[in-house]
Amino acid sequence: MKKVHPREVGGSIPAPVIFGGILDQTCLSWHQSCGKSGNCIVYENEGLSRGLFYALAVTLSFNMACYYASLIAHRRYTRQHDMVKKRSPAAK
């Protein structure tokens, strides 16, 4: 049995929900069949492009913030590790 990593769940589940919501909100005309709503026939192009742009901009900004936070944490860790290495008598 394969273990599910939290990164896989966090990376794969929200995207279809978010993009599906954007698509549903920008639909102007739904196909009706047997009294039930089906596929979207016509989208509002400007709203769809704006929604997709903002969703991708937010995602990219979040990814960049996480990248820089991990970069700063890595630099702090390596500095502390190098200081401890210099102080230890075995390093001399």
C-alpha positions in Angstrom: 0.0 0.0 0.0 1.4 3.4 -1.0 1.7 6.1 1.7 0.1 9.4 0.7 2.4 12.4 1.3 0.6 15.6 2.5 2.3 17.4 -0.4 0.5 15.2 -2.9 -2.9 15.8 -1.3 -2.3 19.5 -1.0 -1.1 19.8 -4.5 -3.7 17.8 -6.4 -7.0 18.2 -4.6 -7.6 22.0 -4.5 -6.7 22.8 -8.1 -9.7 21.1 -9.8 -12.0 22.5 -7.2 -10.7 26.1 -7.6 -10.6 26.0 -11.4 -13.9 24.3 -11.6 -15.4 27.0 -9.5 -14.0 29.7 -11.8 -15.4 27.9 -14.8 -18.8 27.5 -13.2 -19.0 31.2 -12.1 -18.2 32.4 -15.6 -20.7 30.2 -17.4 -23.4 32.2 -19.2 -25.5 29.4 -20.6 -25.9 25.8 -19.4 -27.1 22.9 -21.5 -30.4 21.6 -20.1 -31.3 17.9 -20.4 -34.3 16.3 -18.7 -34.6 19.3 -16.4 -31.1 19.0 -15.1 -28.2 21.3 -15.7 -25.4 19.9 -17.8 -22.3 21.3 -19.5 -21.6 24.9 -20.0 -22.3 26.1 -23.5 -21.0 29.7 -23.4 -18.5 31.3 -21.1 -17.9 35.0 -20.3 -14.4 35.3 -21.8 -13.3 38.4 -20.0 -14.4 37.0 -16.6 -12.9 33.6 -17.3 -9.5 35.0 -18.3 -9.5 37.4 -15.3 -10.4 34.6 -12.9 -7.7 32.2 -14.2 -5.1 35.0 -14.2 -5.8 35.8 -10.5 -5.9 32.2 -9.5 -2.5 31.6 -11.1 -1.0 34.9 -9.8 -2.0 33.9 -6.2 -0.6 30.4 -6.7 2.6 31.7 -8.1 3.0 34.3 -5.3 2.4 31.6 -2.6 5.0 29.4 -4.3 7.5 32.2 -4.4 6.9 33.0 -0.8 7.4 29.4 0.3 10.6 29.2 -1.8 12.1 32.3 -0.3 11.1 31.2 3.2 12.8 27.8 2.7 15.9 29.6 1.2 16.2 31.8 4.3 15.7 28.9 6.7 18.3 26.9 4.8 20.9 29.7 5.0 20.3 30.2 8.7 20.7 26.4 9.3 23.9 26.2 7.3 25.4 29.3 9.1 24.6 27.8 12.5 25.9 24.4 11.4 29.2 26.0 10.2 29.6 27.9 13.4 29.2 24.7 15.5 31.7 22.9 13.2 34.3 25.7 13.7 33.9 25.6 17.5 34.3 21.9 17.9 37.8 20.6 18.7 37.5 17.8 16.2 37.3 20.3 13.3 40.8 21.6 14.0 
